[in-house]
Amino acid sequence: FSVVAVMTAVFISETFKVAAVDDRVMMMNRERASKTHMKKVTVLFHHADTDGDGCIDVDEFENVLHDPDIATWLSAMELEVHNHLELFELLDTNGDGSISAFELVDGVRRLKGSAKNYDVMTLQRTQQEIMASLRELSAVMTRHLNV
């Protein structure tokens, strides 16, 4: 019996290794994870939208984030919340002072996990472009003030 159990374990282990490499399986797993994420964050949205108006205002957001279960759940989703207002502003992508279901689902997806090299490099490039623009603006203003 023990030999059969070991052989079964080896067979299952090898099957999972092959499946992890298979592109189709990886794509299906990614799609499944995306759908699961959407469902979970949609449940969070409905829990947070206490007045039922279809959006979360800053007070509703603060209230839901003070729930220790929600904070733990967000942490498990790889979204560490250190500043509630800052997170609200990052999620409120259209700047209207409220978070729609789409903004919450998309925002949590974008913000969860640690920064990737790609993200850091994009941020560095953007920062360099802003600094170059500021230098140009400074030069123009200096020329106009010295005239």
N, C-alpha and C positions, 0 to 999 in steps of 0.2 A: 504494500500500500504506500509506503514512504517513497519508494522509487517512482511510482506513478505520480505522486504529488510533486516531486522534484521535477520530473519530466514535463508535467503540465505547467509548472511555474516557469521553466526555461522557455517552453513554447510560447507562453503568453508574453513573456518579457521580450522575446525576439519579434513577435508579432507587433508589439507596441513600438519597438525601434523602427521597424520597416514602415509602419503607419505614420510615424512622426516625420519621416523623410518624404513621404508621398505628398506632392504638391496639392492634389485634390483634397486629401484629408486635411492638410493644413488650412486650405481655403474654407472648407466646410466648418472646421473648428473655429476659425476666425469669424465666420458669419454667425455661427451659433453664439459665440461670445458677445458679438455685437447686439444680437437680438436680446440676449439675457440682460446685457447692460441697459438697453433701452427700457425693458420691462421694469427692472429694479429702480431706475431713476424716475420713471413715470410714476411708480408707486410712491416714491419720496415726494414727487411734485404734488400729488393729490393729498398726501399727508400734510404737506406744508401749506397748501392753499386753503387755509381755514375758512376764509370768507366765500370761497367757491366762485370767485370772479374770473378764474382762468389765468391768473398770474400771481406771482409771489412778490409782495412788497418787502421792503427792508425789515419791517417789524415781524412779519411772518417768518422771514428767513432767520432772523435772530432767534426767534422763539424755537424754531425747529432745531437749530444748531446747539441750543442749550440742553437738548435732550441727550443724555449720555449714550443711549443706545444708537442714536443717529450718528453721533460723533464717532463711535466705535465702528459702525457700519461704513461710514465714509473712509475711515482709516483702513479698514479691510479692503475697500475698493481702491486703495492706493491714492487717496486724496486727503492729505494732511491739512487740516484747517487751523491756521495760527491767528488769522485776523479775519473776523466775520465780515466786516464792512469791505475790506479789500477783495475778498472772495466774491461778495455780492457784485461789486463793481466789475470784476473780471467776467462774471457770468452774464451781466446785463450788457450784452454786446451792442445793443442799439441805443443805450443810454437813456431810456425812457423812465428809469426809476423803478422798473419791475422786471421780473424774470419770467419769460414764457416757458412753456413745457419744452419747446425746441431749444431755447437758450440753455436750459438746465441740462438736458440730455447731451447736447453738443458740447457745452462747456465742461461738464464733468468728464466727458470722454477725452477732451483735449488736455485737461489739467491733471488728470490722474497719472500716477507713476512719477518717476524721477525724470529730470531733464535729460534729453538725449543729446549726443554730440551735434546732431543736425540742428536741434533747437537752439543750442548755445551758439553755434556758428551763425545761424540766422540772426539771432539777437545781436551778436557782435557786428555783423555786417550792417544791420540797421542803425546801430549806435554810431558806427563810423560814418555812415551817410549823413546822419543828423549832425555830427560834429563838423563835417565838411561844409554843410549848409550854414551852420552857425559861424564858421570862420569866414565864409563868403559874405554873410550878412554883416558881420563885424567890420570887414574890410570896406564894404560899401558905406556903412554908416560913418566910419572914420574918415573916408574921403569927403563925404558930404558935410561933416562937421568941421573939417579943416578948410573948406572952401570959403 
